[in-house]
Amino acid sequence: MPKAETLRYLDDGSIELIQKDIPDPGPQEVQVEGGACGICSWDVATVKMKGQMHPPAPPGHEGVGYVTKVGTEVVDLKEGDRVSGGGFSTIRNVDTRRALKIPESDLPDEYWIVEPVSCAVTGIDHCQVKAGDRIALIGCGFMGQLILQGLVHTPLDQLVAIDVVQSRLDLANKTGASEVYLAGDVDVAELKAREFNVVVDTSGNQAGLDLATDIVKRGGKINLFGWLKGQTATFDPTKWHLGGFTVVNSAPGSKIRETFAPAIRMIHKGIIDLQPLVTHTATMSEYPGLMERIVAGDKTYIKGVVTLS
């Protein structure tokens, strides 16, 4: 039975590297080795909140790797295939429903982090874009940038990006946002007058949700994509009632179709490009140190990926 290097999150905010025996894959599983796994904001919150994050993040869920064994009932995958799936483990067994084959590509593993792109597909789907729409995007972190990359390929009249970090706005502008604004400089009344059909909030904080409430048009839509970590969030019921807008939760569980295959196609065609977004990489042994820098507030950070080879 092979041993894998993996990890677990401890309640004091530390990350413990451990070894684990990996059995043969089940009938509908493949055994996957190497590759890479993305660091999710859920991972960051689990470390930062020191045991107060409920539920805590699993040890990675944004993996990609190479098939080394196939289960007895697997017919569509073979040894050597590069597939999505798995977490922070150098060897892992992955259900074939999540282990989708990645086409032949020169892109390194760290740019084939499919799972978050599949989440962005759901976020874009819930925008229900119509030609000539005006959309505001609040939050230009990793997930916001993915959604932005998708939205720039739609026939919008305006696509406005808002964030608290100028470098992220610079990237959004380069990607194709029609206008960008620092959150502290926003003229709420002026943006409200734009009559945004959809405001996508990927910020994951209360201020982002409040701003979305203030600038969406009457009868428009707030697409709540970001996860406000913790137990409570608030809203002004009078503004929500009088605004008459729809609030849609575009978390992964709200998907209206299977999203991994579209995500893979979008990466393969270059519609979604992770290369400008992956700002930090680390080996498994380097991961605890990288997480310390992320939690400390490294302003250059957008997305981190742990290499598992």
Summary of the structure (lengths in Angstrom):
residues: 309
radius of gyration: 20.0
end to end distance: 18.5
largest distance: 63.5
contacts: 1037
relative contact order: 0.16
helix: 29%
strand: 28%
